[in-house]
Amino acid sequence: MITHPSYTVEPWCLRETELNLGVLAQSESVFALSNGHVGWRGNLDEGEPHGLPGAYLNGVFERHPLPYAEAGYGYPESGQTMINVTDGKIIRLLVDDHPCDLRYGRLVAHERVLDFRSGVVSRTAQWTSPGGRTVRITSRRLVSFTQRAVAAIVYEVEPVDGAATVAVQSELVANEQLPRFEGDPRVAAATESPLVPEEHFAQDTRLRLVHRTGHSGLRVGAAADHIVEGPESTRWTAQSEPDVSRLTVTADLVPGQPLRLVKFVAYGWSGERSLPAVHDQVDGAVAGAVSTGWDGLVAAQRAYLDRFWACADVEVEGDAQIQQAVRFALFHVLQAAARGENRAIPAKGLTGTGYDGHSFWDTESYVLPVLTYTAPEAVASALRWRHRTLPAARERARQLGLAGATFPWRSIDGAECSAYWPAGTAAFHVNADIAMAVVRYVVVTGDEDFERGEGLDLLVETARLWRSLGHHDAEGVFHIDGVTGPDEYSAFSRDNLYTNLMARQNLVSAANAAVRHPDRAAELGVDDEEAAAWRDAAARMAVPYNESLGVHEQSAGFTSFQRWDFEDTPPEKYPLLLHYPYFDLYRKQVVKQADLVLAMLECPDIFTEEQKARNFAYYEALTVRDSSLSACCQSVLAAETGHLRLAYAYLGEAALMDLDDLEHNTRDGLHIASLAGTWIALVTGFGGMRRYVGEEGRPDQFAFAPRLPEALSRVAFTVLLRGRRLKVDIGQSSAIYQLVDGEPLEVLHHGEPVTVTAEAPVERPVPPAPARPEPQQPQGRHPEGLTGGEESPAEAHE
C-alpha cells in the first residue's frame, strides 16, 4: 500500500493520488470510516468497482452451524459471522446514459484523502465517459462520532467540456452481491442474502428499509434523507423494493453548474424491539442529522477529534513514515471503539469481515491499554460488554466443570464460536486478560464506581475460575495444567508462565477489591475463606524456571523440547501453521508470537533486569512472528533490554502492518491490535512507561524509562493518569515531563522519583543503553530494517 507511488507520506493524512485497482480491496480497508457502532468500508461512491463492499453494525451477525466429523462434549454448536448490512453509501452516477464505472472510459485523475484531524474522507475524480464527455466528481463522507447512528456524504458532479445529462441514484441496498467466498462454505451460506425483508419505503427525498436476520433474529433498519441542489431542470423520483430503496436525481448540466447531493443515513438494530420501534428509531436519527446539517456534522466531528488528539497524539521526529503510521493507527483504534457503547471491539474493527467480525483477547491486551491512557470512556464501554456476557461465561464454566466464569476465545455476542478447541477451550488466559484490563482501567482512571460494580463482578468470577482450574501439589505449589497460552504453537501446556502470572495478578486483585468493597463482596458470596484461598493460590503459583540455562520457561518443560529446524525451513513455508501439522509444532521449541515476552511486559515486577535480558535473547531466537500481535511486544522488550535498533525495526513492522500489507490480508480489514501496538511500541517501548503494582496499602506506581534509537531524534506523547494530562517529551539525551493539567503527580524516571507540577516542566537526563550481545532471530525471520545495514524501516521500504 504505502510503498506504492500512489501513496504519499504526510503527518496528518493518508493520501492516494491515483486509483490502483490492484490494491482496491486493501484501500477500502485503510480508507474505512466507523465510530464503533456504524462502519463503512472505503468503497468508491458509485459502488463499483469494488474489492469487498461493506457496511457494518457492531453486534449484528448471523449464525451458522459448526458441524464436526467427530462430535465432542463442550464443542460450540454454532458460529457467528458479522454480515454486510444495508449499504447506505452507494451513489451511482450516469453521464449521458453511461454508468460511471472507472474501469471504462478514461480516468483522467483520482485522489482520496483520509484526514485524521477532521475524520472525513475526501475524493476528487475526473472521468471521461465512453461517450467522450468529461465530468468532475467530488465527494466527502464521514461516520459521525457525535451522532452514533449517523453517516453522511456530500456528492457533487459537474461537466468539464460541454453540456451533459446527469442522473444520480442514491440508494439503500440490502443483501448486496458479495465477491465469491472461497473459505468455509458454512460461512458463505450464512452471509449470502442474510437479511429477510420486512419493510421498504421511498417518498420525496426519504428512503427506508427494515430487515431481519434469518437465524440470529436481529432487526436492522436504515433510513436516508437528502438535500438536492442543482439547476432548475433538476428533478427527482423515489422508488423502493424489498432490498432496494432509491432516489434518482436528474439534471441537464453545463460547465460551471454542478449538481450537489447531501445524503444523510441513519442505522438502528435490535434483537428485541418491534418493527415500528426500529422504523421510528432510524427516522428520528436521520431527522436529527438533517437538522444538524452537513456543516454541523463536520464541525462536531472536528471538535471531537480535537479533544482526542489533545490527549492521544504521539509526535515522532526522524521518521516521517512512522509519524504518519502512528496517527493512522490511533485514528483507526479510536474508530473501532469510540461509540461501541457496551459492545465488543472486533479484531478488525468495522473495517472488514476478517475473523468473522469476532472479538478476541487482543481487545483487552492490546487495544484497551491504548484507550485506557487516551480515551478511557471507550474502555469502560468495552468492559461493560464483557460484564453483559457474564451469564454466558458462567454457563460455559459450568459446562466445563469449573467455577466462576469462562469467557470465550472468540465471539460476537458472548457465546464461544471457536470450533478449534485447543484455543476455544484451553486458552483460558483470556479471563486473566479481562481482569487485567479492569485493574488497569480502575488504577489509571480512579473510577471506583466501576470497580465496585461491574469490575468487582468480573474480578470475582475470573478468580473463582482460576481457583477451580488449578490445584496444589503435594508440596503446596499451585499448578494450572493443560492450557494454551498466547503462543498457539504450544498447546495444552502445564504452567504456561504468562497464564500463571496473569492468573496470580487476577487472584490478588480480586481479593484486594473484595476488601475495598466488603458489602458488594458479600452480595457476591465472597467470604474470608474464599479470599484467603485466592491469596494462597497466588502466593504459591508455579513459575517455571530452568536453572541451568538461567531463563524462565514459557511452560513447564518447554526448554527441554527439541528445537525447530529453522535452517531447513524455507521462507515460503511461513506461516508454519499453514504448512506443518500442529502435532509437530506443539512438541518443538518454536514460538508463533510473544508469550513469555508478553508476560515480561504485563508483569514487569516479577523479573529482574538480567532475567529480562536473558529471557528476551533466548525466546528471540525461537519466535517466528506468524502473528501480527508479536512485533510490538518484541519491540518493547528489545528497547527495555537495550537493543534499540532491533526495537526500532519491530516498531516499523507493527506500524506498517496494514499500510504495507505485510500479512497480505489487509483486504479483509485492518489489524486493530497491531495498530494499537504502534502506540505500545512507542510509549511503553521507547517511552519505557510501566505500571508497577504497589505493596499492600500503597498505590500503584507509574514509571518511565525513556530511551530512543539513533534514527529518532524526538518522541513526545500525552497520557491520562488519574485525572491529569501528562506530556512526556523525549530527546536523545534528556526527557521532559510536563503536567498539562491536574494536581501534582509523582512518577519514576529510570527509577528516580520525579514530582511534576503544572508550574514548570521537569527535565532529566537519559542514561545510555546497557551494552549486551545482539540477540538473534530464527533464520530468515529478522524484521525489516535489520537487513543491509543501519537503515530505518522507512528507508528500507524506499
TANOR-V459827 format. One record per run of one state. SS is the DSSP state (A for helix, B for strand, O for the rest). FROM is the first residue (numbers start at 1). LEN is the number of residues. If there is no record, write none. Layout:
ss=SS from=FROM len=LEN
ss=SS from=FROM len=LEN
This chain:
ss=O from=1 len=6
ss=B from=7 len=3
ss=O from=10 len=3
ss=B from=13 len=4
ss=O from=17 len=4
ss=A from=21 len=10
ss=O from=31 len=2
ss=B from=33 len=2
ss=O from=35 len=3
ss=B from=38 len=3
ss=O from=41 len=14
ss=B from=55 len=3
ss=O from=58 len=3
ss=B from=61 len=5
ss=O from=66 len=12
ss=B from=78 len=5
ss=O from=83 len=4
ss=B from=87 len=1
ss=O from=88 len=3
ss=B from=91 len=5
ss=O from=96 len=2
ss=B from=98 len=2
ss=O from=100 len=6
ss=B from=106 len=10
ss=O from=116 len=4
ss=B from=120 len=9
ss=O from=129 len=5
ss=B from=134 len=10
ss=O from=144 len=6
ss=B from=150 len=10
ss=O from=160 len=4
ss=B from=164 len=10
ss=O from=174 len=11
ss=A from=185 len=7
ss=O from=192 len=3
ss=B from=195 len=9
ss=O from=204 len=2
ss=B from=206 len=8
ss=O from=214 len=5
ss=B from=219 len=11
ss=O from=230 len=5
ss=B from=235 len=7
ss=O from=242 len=2
ss=B from=244 len=10
ss=O from=254 len=5
ss=B from=259 len=12
ss=O from=271 len=4
ss=A from=275 len=38
ss=O from=313 len=1
ss=B from=314 len=4
ss=O from=318 len=2
ss=A from=320 len=18
ss=O from=338 len=16
ss=A from=354 len=4
ss=O from=358 len=1
ss=B from=359 len=1
ss=O from=360 len=2
ss=A from=362 len=13
ss=O from=375 len=1
ss=A from=376 len=13
ss=O from=389 len=1
ss=A from=390 len=10
ss=O from=400 len=11
ss=B from=411 len=1
ss=O from=412 len=9
ss=A from=421 len=4
ss=O from=425 len=4
ss=A from=429 len=17
ss=O from=446 len=2
ss=A from=448 len=22
ss=O from=470 len=1
ss=B from=471 len=2
ss=O from=473 len=5
ss=B from=478 len=2
ss=O from=480 len=3
ss=B from=483 len=1
ss=O from=484 len=9
ss=B from=493 len=1
ss=O from=494 len=3
ss=A from=497 len=20
ss=O from=517 len=1
ss=A from=518 len=6
ss=O from=524 len=4
ss=A from=528 len=12
ss=O from=540 len=1
ss=B from=541 len=1
ss=O from=542 len=3
ss=B from=545 len=2
ss=O from=547 len=4
ss=B from=551 len=2
ss=O from=553 len=5
ss=A from=558 len=3
ss=O from=561 len=1
ss=B from=562 len=2
ss=O from=564 len=7
ss=A from=571 len=3
ss=O from=574 len=2
ss=A from=576 len=3
ss=O from=579 len=3
ss=A from=582 len=5
ss=O from=587 len=1
ss=B from=588 len=2
ss=O from=590 len=1
ss=B from=591 len=1
ss=O from=592 len=4
ss=A from=596 len=7
ss=O from=603 len=1
ss=A from=604 len=3
ss=O from=607 len=2
ss=A from=609 len=12
ss=O from=621 len=2
ss=B from=623 len=1
ss=O from=624 len=6
ss=A from=630 len=11
ss=O from=641 len=3
ss=A from=644 len=12
ss=O from=656 len=10
ss=A from=666 len=3
ss=O from=669 len=3
ss=A from=672 len=15
ss=O from=687 len=3
ss=B from=690 len=3
ss=O from=693 len=8
ss=B from=701 len=4
ss=O from=705 len=9
ss=B from=714 len=8
ss=O from=722 len=2
ss=B from=724 len=8
ss=O from=732 len=2
ss=B from=734 len=8
ss=O from=742 len=3
ss=B from=745 len=5
ss=O from=750 len=2
ss=B from=752 len=5
ss=O from=757 len=5
ss=B from=762 len=4
ss=O from=766 len=27
ss=A from=793 len=5
ss=O from=798 len=1
